[in-house]
Amino acid sequence: MSEDRIQIKGMKFFGRHGVTEDEQSLGQRIEVDVEVEVDLEPSGRSDDPKLTVDYALVYELTKQVVEGESVRLLETLGQRIADILIDKLGVDSVWVKVAKPNPPIHGSIIGYVAIEVQRDK
């Protein structure tokens, strides 16, 4: 496995995910950070964009999942993002953080709740 990584942080989307009816119907902002593990030596030595991961494709695939089918758990969202990135990008491994700012937890003031998953090919 490679020690090299590409990080795409601070992606913001609108999704309808959560356990409450309001979260499912009204939706909310979902923030995602992704890190993919891939050998960057070939692209680094050649300066050839075809030999690395397309950052725009990482964004688009992540967007498809977050703005797609509603799920109840952030854990499910993280798993689906990891699955599609490994499948479509052919990378060795991915790390995904999914955060929900200002979660609707009665009587609380919380900046965000988040999950992190790391999956290998």
Secondary structure as GFF3:
##gff-version 3
##sequence-region A 1 121
A	DSSP	beta_strand	5	15	.	.	.	ID=ss1
A	DSSP	alpha_helix	21	26	.	.	.	ID=ss2
A	DSSP	beta_strand	28	37	.	.	.	ID=ss3
A	DSSP	alpha_helix	41	46	.	.	.	ID=ss4
A	DSSP	three_ten_helix	49	51	.	.	.	ID=ss5
A	DSSP	alpha_helix	55	66	.	.	.	ID=ss6
A	DSSP	alpha_helix	74	89	.	.	.	ID=ss7
A	DSSP	beta_strand	93	101	.	.	.	ID=ss8
A	DSSP	beta_strand	112	120	.	.	.	ID=ss9
###
